[in-house]
Amino acid sequence: MYNKGISKENLGEYPKALYYLFIALSLNSKSLNTYKAIARVNRKNRSFLNAIDFYTKAIQRFPNNAELYALKADVHRKIKEFDEAIKCYDKAIELDYKNYEYYTKRAQIKYYINNIQGAINDYNGAIIRNSKNSLLYSQRAFYNFEKKNYENAKEDYTNAINLSNTNEHYYFMRGATEKLLNQDSEAENDFSKSLNLLPQKD
């Protein structure tokens, strides 16, 4: 029944998918995948409150599963219940503090509610756990730029460039930051590098 439900989900036949998935759950109430599938199909069907309800039921049965809290958080984010989303990510991080993606997703929500420093703090946590990811430095640089922490933003863009030195966006943004720091020659140098890395048109 579970496989039939997934097949119907893949076809976009969500009511039929739920029908088979509920039967599957009645046959095996300990199946984490079935709980997740029912919640996921409800979300796809835009039944967001039902999705939250089913993630809550799943959490009651599997209280130490960090992913369930993260998935539930994302539904709260979708319907702009940001405080609840942050609470869920708090719990996900408590259960799995090594997962850097939980920090970045919580940071995005904090940014939505204009807690930019909170977003920076979360990217600090993400970078501690994944220090070789240039995108993390780039995103923290963006938040620092928003906070007008231009020195910190420049340092982050430099770290991003050191990890990915063919990304024209990083050079351009470091140049923009240097311009604001009145470092005109360095800015022009970075703008030039950015242009040279752009795809050449025929």
N, C-alpha and C positions, 0 to 999 in steps of 0.2 A: 504493500500500500504506500509505503514511503516513496519508493521509486516512481510509482504512478503519480503521486503528488508532485514530485520534482519535475517529472515530464510535463505535467500540465502547467506548472510554474514557468518552465522554459518556453512554453507555447503562449504564455500570457493569459492563460485561462485560470485566473486567480480563484474564483469561487469553486471551481472543480478541484483545483489544487488543494484548497483548504479542506474540502470534503474528504479527500483521500488522506491528507495529513492528520486530520482529527481521528480518523479510523486507526491510522498507524499509531498515534499516541495512545489510544485506548487499548491497543494490543501490547504496547511497550511504553509504559509511563516513565521509564528511566532513560529514554533516548534524548540526550542533549541535542543531537542534530535535528530531531523532529521539533522540539521547542523552538530552536533557532529558525527553522524553516517556516513554521507557522507565523512567527513574528515578522520574518523577512517578507513573506507573501502579503501579509497585512500592510506592511509599509509600501510595498510596490503597488498595492491596490489603494493607496492613500488613506487607509484606515489606521491613522497614526495612533489614535488612542488605544485601539485594539492591539497594535504592535507593542506599545508601552506596557499594556496589561500583560501580554504574554511574556515579555522579557522579565517583568516582575515575578510572574509565576515561575519562570525558569530559574531566576535568582533564588527564590525560596527553596527550590530543589537542589540547586548547585551554587551555594552561597560563596564559594571560594573561586569562582570562575571569573577572572578579570575581564575576559572578552565580553561577557554578557553585560557587564556594567558599561563598557565602552559602546557596545551596540545600542543599548538603551539611551545612553547619552546622545548619540547621534540623532536619534528620533526626536528627543527633546530639543536639540539644536534646530532640527528641521522645522519645528513648529514654534521656534523662538522662545522656548522655555529655558532661557540660558542659565538661570540659577540652578535648576534641576540638572541640566546637562553638566555643569561644573561639579556638582555633588557626585554625580555618577563617575566622572573622570577621576575625582578625588579617590573614590573607592577602588577604581580600576588600578590606579597608580599605587595605592596602598597594598594591593594584592600582587601587583607585578610592576615593581618600581624600575625594572630594567628596560621596559618597553618604551623606547624613545617616542614612538608615534603617539602614545597617550598624552605626553607632554605637549607635543606640537598641536594636537587637536584641542586640548584644553586652552592652549595659547590663542588659537583662532577665536574661540568663544570669548575669551577675555578681551580680545581686540574689538569684537563686536560691541561689547558693553563699555568700551573706551577705557579699559584697564590696561593701558599699553605697558606699564611697568610690570604688571603681572604676566603679560605675554612674554616680555623679555626674560623674566625670571624662569618661566617654563622652558624657553629655548636654552637658557643656561643648563637646565636639567637635561634636556634632550642632547645637547652637545657633549656633556659629560659622558653620556652613554653611547654616543655615536660621533666621535670627534673627527672622523674622516669624511663626513658628508658635507659637501660644499653648499648644498641647498639650505642646510640648517644655518650656516653662517650668513648666507645671503638673506634669509628671512629675518634673522635677528638683526642684521644690518638695517633692513627696512624698518623694523620697529624702532631701532635706535634713531634712524633718520626722522621718523615721525615725532619722536621725543626731542628732536633737535640735539641729540647726543652725537654730534658729527664726528668727533674724534673716535668714539667707539664704533660708529658706523663704518668709518674708513678702515679701522682695524679688522672689522668683520669681513668687509669686501676684500681686503688683502688676504685674509685667511681663505676665503672662498676661491680667489684667484690662484693661490698656492696649490689648492687641491684640484682646480679645474681651470687651467690657464688658456683655454681656447674659447671661453664663454664671453662673447662680446658684451653681454648685458652687465656682467660684473665690472668690467673695465669702465663702461659708460657710467654706471652708478657710482663707482669710486671717483670718477672724474667729477660728477655732479657734486659729490660730497666735498671734494678738494676745492671746488669752485666756491662753495659756501665758507670754506676755511681760509679763503683768500690765497690758496696755493695754486696760483694760475698756471705756472709752468708744468707742474705735475698734472693738473687737470687736463691741459691741452695734450700732454703725452698720453694720458689714458683715453681721451676721446679719439686720438689718432689710432691707438691700438684697437679700440672698439670698431672703428670704421674698417680697419684692415682685416678684421675677423668676420665681417659681414659677408654673406654669400655673394660672389661676383655674378653680376648679370651679363648675359651675352650681348 
